[in-house]
Amino acid sequence: MGSKCKAADGNVTLHHGRHKEVQLEEVAADQRAPILKAYLKRAPGAIPHLPIHMDAPLSDFERVASRFPVFRVVPRGRSV
C-alpha cells in the first residue's frame, strides 16, 4: 500500500461532488493483471504510465503487475 494510505490505515475521503468515506484495500499482486488491463481500456490517458500495450495478452500484464499498486474502494465499515 502507498505510504500515505498505510499511514491512514487505508481510510480516505473521496471528493467528487460530495464527500464519501471509504476504505482502500490493496489488491494482491497476483490478482492485479486483469484489473490493469481493464483500466487501460477505460482510461487511455493512463497508457503512458504502464509499459505495456492495452491489447497485450494477460500474461504480459501478469509480468508487470507487482510493480503497480491497485486498490479496491470499499465503503467505510464494510470489508471485502
N, CA, C and O atoms as a MOPAC input file, in Angstrom:
PM7 MOZYME 1SCF
protein

 N      0.85100 1    -1.16700 1     0.00000 1
 C      0.00000 1     0.00000 1     0.00000 1
 C      0.89600 1     1.22900 1     0.00000 1
 O      1.97400 1     1.20700 1     0.59400 1
 N      0.46800 1     2.29200 1    -0.65200 1
 C      1.25200 1     3.51400 1    -0.65600 1
 C      1.45500 1     4.03300 1     0.75700 1
 O      0.62600 1     3.78300 1     1.63200 1
 N      2.55200 1     4.75600 1     0.99500 1
 C      2.87100 1     5.17500 1     2.35900 1
 C      1.79400 1     6.05200 1     2.97600 1
 O      1.49500 1     5.89700 1     4.16000 1
 N      1.19900 1     6.97200 1     2.21500 1
 C      0.13500 1     7.82400 1     2.77100 1
 C     -1.08000 1     6.99000 1     3.14000 1
 O     -1.70400 1     7.21200 1     4.17800 1
 N     -1.41200 1     6.03400 1     2.28800 1
 C     -2.56700 1     5.18900 1     2.55600 1
 C     -2.30100 1     4.31700 1     3.78300 1
 O     -3.19300 1     4.11800 1     4.60900 1
 N     -1.07500 1     3.79500 1     3.90500 1
 C     -0.73600 1     2.99200 1     5.07400 1
 C     -0.82100 1     3.82100 1     6.34700 1
 O     -1.30600 1     3.35000 1     7.37600 1
 N     -0.35000 1     5.04600 1     6.26800 1
 C     -0.36600 1     5.90500 1     7.44500 1
 C     -1.78300 1     6.17200 1     7.91100 1
 O     -2.01500 1     6.38300 1     9.10100 1
 N     -2.72000 1     6.16500 1     7.00000 1
 C     -4.11700 1     6.41400 1     7.34500 1
 C     -4.89400 1     5.11000 1     7.51400 1
 O     -6.12300 1     5.12800 1     7.58200 1
 N     -4.18900 1     3.98000 1     7.58200 1
 C     -4.83600 1     2.66800 1     7.67200 1
 C     -5.82400 1     2.44100 1     6.53700 1
 O     -6.81300 1     1.72700 1     6.70300 1
 N     -5.56100 1     3.04800 1     5.38200 1
 C     -6.43100 1     2.86800 1     4.22500 1
 C     -7.68200 1     3.71300 1     4.25000 1
 O     -8.50200 1     3.60500 1     3.33800 1
 N     -7.86300 1     4.55500 1     5.25800 1
 C     -9.05700 1     5.39300 1     5.36300 1
 C     -8.86600 1     6.65900 1     4.53900 1
 O     -7.88100 1     7.37600 1     4.71900 1
 N     -9.79100 1     6.93500 1     3.64500 1
 C     -9.72700 1     8.14100 1     2.82200 1
 C    -11.12300 1     8.71400 1     2.65800 1
 O    -12.12100 1     8.05100 1     2.93800 1
 N    -11.17500 1     9.94800 1     2.20200 1
 C    -12.43000 1    10.58600 1     1.85700 1
 C    -12.35600 1    10.95800 1     0.39700 1
 O    -11.46100 1    11.70000 1    -0.00900 1
 N    -13.27700 1    10.45700 1    -0.39900 1
 C    -13.34300 1    10.80300 1    -1.81300 1
 C    -14.16600 1    12.07700 1    -1.96600 1
 O    -15.22000 1    12.22600 1    -1.34700 1
 N    -13.68200 1    12.97700 1    -2.78000 1
 C    -14.39300 1    14.22800 1    -3.04800 1
 C    -14.72900 1    14.24700 1    -4.53600 1
 O    -13.86000 1    14.50500 1    -5.36800 1
 N    -15.95400 1    13.98200 1    -4.86100 1
 C    -16.41300 1    14.01400 1    -6.25000 1
 C    -17.85900 1    14.50700 1    -6.23900 1
 O    -18.80000 1    13.73100 1    -6.40900 1
 N    -18.00900 1    15.80800 1    -6.03700 1
 C    -19.33900 1    16.37500 1    -5.92200 1
 C    -19.87400 1    16.29800 1    -4.49700 1
 O    -20.58500 1    17.19400 1    -4.04200 1
 N    -19.52800 1    15.22700 1    -3.80100 1
 C    -19.90000 1    15.07000 1    -2.39000 1
 C    -18.81100 1    14.25900 1    -1.72100 1
 O    -18.00100 1    13.62800 1    -2.39900 1
 N    -18.78100 1    14.26800 1    -0.42000 1
 C    -17.76900 1    13.53500 1     0.33200 1
 C    -18.26600 1    12.11500 1     0.58700 1
 O    -19.43700 1    11.90500 1     0.90400 1
 N    -17.37400 1    11.15600 1     0.44700 1
 C    -17.73200 1     9.77500 1     0.72100 1
 C    -16.57400 1     9.11800 1     1.47900 1
 O    -15.44900 1     9.06300 1     0.98100 1
 N    -16.85500 1     8.63300 1     2.66000 1
 C    -15.84700 1     7.96100 1     3.47300 1
 C    -15.68200 1     6.52700 1     2.96900 1
 O    -16.65300 1     5.77200 1     2.91300 1
 N    -14.46200 1     6.15600 1     2.60700 1
 C    -14.20200 1     4.81900 1     2.07700 1
 C    -12.92000 1     4.26100 1     2.67400 1
 O    -12.14100 1     4.97500 1     3.30600 1
 N    -12.72500 1     2.98900 1     2.45900 1
 C    -11.51900 1     2.28200 1     2.86200 1
 C    -10.85700 1     1.78600 1     1.57600 1
 O    -11.53100 1     1.23900 1     0.70300 1
 N     -9.54600 1     1.97300 1     1.45700 1
 C     -8.79900 1     1.42800 1     0.33000 1
 C     -8.14700 1     0.13300 1     0.77200 1
 O     -7.44700 1     0.08900 1     1.78400 1
 N     -8.38300 1    -0.92000 1     0.00500 1
 C     -7.78900 1    -2.21700 1     0.30000 1
 C     -6.90600 1    -2.59800 1    -0.87500 1
 O     -7.37200 1    -2.65700 1    -2.01300 1
 N     -5.64200 1    -2.85400 1    -0.60500 1
 C     -4.71600 1    -3.19200 1    -1.67800 1
 C     -5.05200 1    -4.56600 1    -2.24800 1
 O     -5.29300 1    -5.51900 1    -1.50700 1
 N     -5.06600 1    -4.65200 1    -3.57000 1
 C     -5.31400 1    -5.90600 1    -4.27000 1
 C     -3.98300 1    -6.65100 1    -4.36000 1
 O     -2.96200 1    -6.05000 1    -4.69500 1
 N     -3.98400 1    -7.93100 1    -4.06900 1
 C     -2.76500 1    -8.74300 1    -4.13700 1
 C     -2.18900 1    -8.70100 1    -5.54900 1
 O     -2.93000 1    -8.66800 1    -6.53100 1
 N     -0.87600 1    -8.70200 1    -5.63800 1
 C     -0.19200 1    -8.59300 1    -6.93500 1
 C     -0.64600 1    -9.66500 1    -7.92000 1
 O     -0.74500 1    -9.39800 1    -9.11700 1
 N     -0.92000 1   -10.86200 1    -7.43800 1
 C     -1.32200 1   -11.94400 1    -8.34700 1
 C     -2.75600 1   -11.80000 1    -8.86500 1
 O     -3.20300 1   -12.60800 1    -9.67800 1
 N     -3.47800 1   -10.77700 1    -8.39900 1
 C     -4.84800 1   -10.53100 1    -8.87000 1
 C     -4.96500 1    -9.23700 1    -9.66500 1
 O     -6.06200 1    -8.88400 1   -10.09600 1
 N     -3.86500 1    -8.52500 1    -9.87100 1
 C     -3.91300 1    -7.20300 1   -10.49500 1
 C     -3.97900 1    -7.20900 1   -12.01600 1
 O     -4.54000 1    -6.27700 1   -12.59300 1
 N     -3.43800 1    -8.20200 1   -12.68200 1
 C     -3.30300 1    -8.17900 1   -14.14000 1
 C     -4.61900 1    -7.87200 1   -14.86400 1
 O     -4.63700 1    -6.96400 1   -15.69500 1
 N     -5.71600 1    -8.58000 1   -14.59000 1
 C     -6.95300 1    -8.27600 1   -15.32600 1
 C     -7.49700 1    -6.88400 1   -15.00200 1
 O     -8.14800 1    -6.26000 1   -15.84000 1
 N     -7.23500 1    -6.40200 1   -13.80000 1
 C     -7.69700 1    -5.06100 1   -13.41900 1
 C     -6.90400 1    -4.01000 1   -14.18900 1
 O     -7.47800 1    -3.05300 1   -14.70800 1
 N     -5.57700 1    -4.18900 1   -14.26300 1
 C     -4.74200 1    -3.24700 1   -15.00500 1
 C     -5.10900 1    -3.22900 1   -16.49000 1
 O     -5.15700 1    -2.16500 1   -17.10800 1
 N     -5.36400 1    -4.39500 1   -17.05100 1
 C     -5.75400 1    -4.47800 1   -18.46100 1
 C     -7.07300 1    -3.74100 1   -18.70100 1
 O     -7.19300 1    -2.97700 1   -19.65900 1
 N     -8.05200 1    -3.96700 1   -17.83900 1
 C     -9.35000 1    -3.28500 1   -17.96400 1
 C     -9.19300 1    -1.77800 1   -17.76400 1
 O     -9.86600 1    -0.98600 1   -18.42300 1
 N     -8.30700 1    -1.39000 1   -16.85700 1
 C     -8.06000 1     0.03100 1   -16.59500 1
 C     -7.54800 1     0.73900 1   -17.84700 1
 O     -8.01200 1     1.83200 1   -18.17200 1
 N     -6.60100 1     0.12800 1   -18.54900 1
 C     -6.08700 1     0.75900 1   -19.76700 1
 C     -7.17000 1     0.89200 1   -20.83400 1
 O     -7.15800 1     1.84900 1   -21.60900 1
 N     -8.08400 1    -0.03400 1   -20.88200 1
 C     -9.19200 1     0.05000 1   -21.85500 1
 C    -10.12800 1     1.21000 1   -21.51700 1
 O    -10.65100 1     1.87000 1   -22.41500 1
 N    -10.33700 1     1.45900 1   -20.22200 1
 C    -11.27300 1     2.50500 1   -19.79300 1
 C    -10.62700 1     3.86800 1   -19.65900 1
 O    -11.30100 1     4.89000 1   -19.79000 1
 N     -9.33300 1     3.89600 1   -19.40100 1
 C     -8.62800 1     5.15700 1   -19.15600 1
 C     -7.40100 1     5.24300 1   -20.06600 1
 O     -6.27500 1     5.07000 1   -19.60000 1
 N     -7.60700 1     5.50900 1   -21.36300 1
 C     -6.47300 1     5.53700 1   -22.28400 1
 C     -5.41300 1     6.57000 1   -21.91200 1
 O     -4.27000 1     6.45700 1   -22.35300 1
 N     -5.76300 1     7.55900 1   -21.12200 1
 C     -4.78100 1     8.53500 1   -20.66800 1
 C     -3.73300 1     7.93000 1   -19.74900 1
 O     -2.69400 1     8.54100 1   -19.50000 1
 N     -4.00100 1     6.73700 1   -19.24600 1
 C     -3.05000 1     6.06500 1   -18.36200 1
 C     -1.99900 1     5.27400 1   -19.13900 1
 O     -1.02900 1     4.79300 1   -18.55300 1
 N     -2.18000 1     5.14200 1   -20.42100 1
 C     -1.26700 1     4.34100 1   -21.24100 1
 C      0.20300 1     4.72200 1   -21.04100 1
 O      1.03600 1     3.82100 1   -20.93700 1
 N      0.56700 1     6.00800 1   -20.98200 1
 C      1.98900 1     6.33500 1   -20.79200 1
 C      2.56500 1     5.87000 1   -19.44900 1
 O      3.78400 1     5.83700 1   -19.28000 1
 N      1.70800 1     5.51600 1   -18.50400 1
 C      2.16700 1     5.14600 1   -17.16800 1
 C      2.40600 1     3.64900 1   -16.99200 1
 O      3.00700 1     3.23100 1   -16.00200 1
 N      1.94600 1     2.84700 1   -17.93100 1
 C      2.14800 1     1.39700 1   -17.86900 1
 C      2.94900 1     0.97500 1   -19.09700 1
 O      2.58900 1     1.33400 1   -20.21800 1
 N      4.03000 1     0.21700 1   -18.90600 1
 C      4.90600 1    -0.14500 1   -20.01500 1
 C      4.39100 1    -1.32600 1   -20.83000 1
 O      5.13200 1    -2.26800 1   -21.11100 1
 N      3.13500 1    -1.26800 1   -21.20000 1
 C      2.52400 1    -2.39600 1   -21.88400 1
 C      1.38000 1    -1.89300 1   -22.75400 1
 O      0.69500 1    -0.93700 1   -22.39100 1
 N      1.17500 1    -2.52600 1   -23.88800 1
 C      0.08500 1    -2.12000 1   -24.77700 1
 C     -1.23800 1    -2.65100 1   -24.23700 1
 O     -1.29400 1    -3.76900 1   -23.72600 1
 N     -2.29300 1    -1.86600 1   -24.34400 1
 C     -3.57700 1    -2.26900 1   -23.76100 1
 C     -4.14300 1    -3.53600 1   -24.38300 1
 O     -4.98000 1    -4.19800 1   -23.76800 1
 N     -3.70900 1    -3.88900 1   -25.58400 1
 C     -4.18700 1    -5.11800 1   -26.22400 1
 C     -3.24400 1    -6.29900 1   -26.02000 1
 O     -3.44600 1    -7.36300 1   -26.60600 1
 N     -2.22100 1    -6.11900 1   -25.19800 1
 C     -1.27400 1    -7.20400 1   -24.91700 1
 C     -2.00800 1    -8.34500 1   -24.20900 1
 O     -3.02900 1    -8.12300 1   -23.55900 1
 N     -1.48600 1    -9.55400 1   -24.33800 1
 C     -2.12300 1   -10.67900 1   -23.63400 1
 C     -2.00700 1   -10.50900 1   -22.11600 1
 O     -1.10600 1    -9.83600 1   -21.61500 1
 N     -2.92800 1   -11.12700 1   -21.41300 1
 C     -2.96700 1   -11.04000 1   -19.96400 1
 C     -1.63300 1   -11.45700 1   -19.33500 1
 O     -1.24000 1   -10.91000 1   -18.30400 1
 N     -0.94600 1   -12.40300 1   -19.93600 1
 C      0.34300 1   -12.86700 1   -19.39400 1
 C      1.36000 1   -11.73500 1   -19.33800 1
 O      2.20000 1   -11.71500 1   -18.43800 1
 N      1.30600 1   -10.79700 1   -20.27200 1
 C      2.20700 1    -9.64000 1   -20.23400 1
 C      1.88000 1    -8.74200 1   -19.04100 1
 O      2.78000 1    -8.20800 1   -18.39300 1
 N      0.60600 1    -8.58100 1   -18.75900 1
 C      0.19800 1    -7.78200 1   -17.60000 1
 C      0.62700 1    -8.48000 1   -16.29800 1
 O      1.01700 1    -7.82000 1   -15.33500 1
 N      0.55200 1    -9.80000 1   -16.28000 1
 C      0.96300 1   -10.55200 1   -15.09100 1
 C      2.43200 1   -10.32500 1   -14.77900 1
 O      2.81600 1   -10.30000 1   -13.61000 1
 N      3.26500 1   -10.15800 1   -15.80900 1
 C      4.70300 1    -9.94900 1   -15.60200 1
 C      5.01400 1    -8.61000 1   -14.92800 1
 O      6.02200 1    -8.49900 1   -14.23000 1
 N      4.17200 1    -7.59400 1   -15.12300 1
 C      4.45400 1    -6.26800 1   -14.56800 1
 C      3.53700 1    -5.88700 1   -13.40600 1
 O      3.74800 1    -4.85100 1   -12.77600 1
 N      2.54100 1    -6.69000 1   -13.11500 1
 C      1.50400 1    -6.33400 1   -12.13500 1
 C      2.05300 1    -6.00200 1   -10.74800 1
 O      1.50400 1    -5.13600 1   -10.06600 1
 N      3.10500 1    -6.66100 1   -10.32500 1
 C      3.61900 1    -6.40700 1    -8.97600 1
 C      4.24000 1    -5.01900 1    -8.84000 1
 O      4.46100 1    -4.54900 1    -7.72400 1
 N      4.52200 1    -4.36300 1    -9.95800 1
 C      5.13400 1    -3.03000 1    -9.92700 1
 C      4.12100 1    -1.89700 1    -9.83900 1
 O      4.50000 1    -0.73700 1    -9.67700 1
 N      2.83300 1    -2.22500 1    -9.94400 1
 C      1.79500 1    -1.19200 1    -9.98400 1
 C      0.72600 1    -1.48100 1    -8.93100 1
 O     -0.01800 1    -2.45400 1    -9.05400 1
 N      0.64800 1    -0.64300 1    -7.89700 1
 C     -0.34800 1    -0.87900 1    -6.85200 1
 C     -1.77100 1    -0.69400 1    -7.38600 1
 O     -2.03800 1     0.18600 1    -8.20400 1
 N     -2.65300 1    -1.52900 1    -6.91100 1
 C     -4.07200 1    -1.47000 1    -7.27000 1
 C     -4.85100 1    -1.54100 1    -5.97100 1
 O     -4.53600 1    -2.34500 1    -5.09300 1
 N     -5.86600 1    -0.70300 1    -5.84700 1
 C     -6.66200 1    -0.66700 1    -4.62900 1
 C     -8.13700 1    -0.85800 1    -4.93900 1
 O     -8.64400 1    -0.37800 1    -5.95300 1
 N     -8.81000 1    -1.56100 1    -4.05300 1
 C    -10.26000 1    -1.74300 1    -4.10800 1
 C    -10.85000 1    -0.67300 1    -3.19900 1
 O    -10.40200 1    -0.50500 1    -2.06500 1
 N    -11.84700 1     0.04800 1    -3.68500 1
 C    -12.51100 1     1.08300 1    -2.89700 1
 C    -13.75400 1     0.46500 1    -2.26600 1
 O    -14.66000 1     0.00700 1    -2.96300 1
 N    -13.78100 1     0.46000 1    -0.94400 1
 C    -14.86400 1    -0.17500 1    -0.19600 1
 C    -15.50000 1     0.85500 1     0.72800 1
 O    -14.77800 1     1.58200 1     1.41100 1
 N    -16.83100 1     0.94200 1     0.77300 1
 C    -17.46300 1     1.86900 1     1.71700 1
 C    -16.94600 1     1.61500 1     3.12800 1
 O    -16.79000 1     0.46600 1     3.54000 1
 N    -16.68300 1     2.67600 1     3.85900 1
 C    -16.13900 1     2.56200 1     5.21400 1
 C    -17.05900 1     1.71100 1     6.07300 1
 O    -18.28100 1     1.85000 1     6.02100 1
 N    -16.46300 1     0.83200 1     6.86200 1
 C    -17.23200 1    -0.03600 1     7.74400 1
 C    -17.58500 1    -1.37400 1     7.12600 1
 O    -18.14900 1    -2.24300 1     7.79000 1
 N    -17.25200 1    -1.54100 1     5.85000 1
 C    -17.53000 1    -2.79500 1     5.15800 1
 C    -16.23000 1    -3.29200 1     4.53900 1
 O    -15.48100 1    -2.48600 1     3.98700 1
 N    -15.94500 1    -4.54000 1     4.60800 1
 C    -14.70900 1    -5.08300 1     4.04400 1
 C    -15.04000 1    -6.21800 1     3.10100 1
 O    -15.97600 1    -6.98500 1     3.32800 1
 N    -14.24700 1    -6.31400 1     2.02300 1
 C    -14.46600 1    -7.38000 1     1.04500 1
 C    -13.44200 1    -8.47300 1     1.24700 1
 O    -13.45100 1    -9.46900 1     0.52300 1

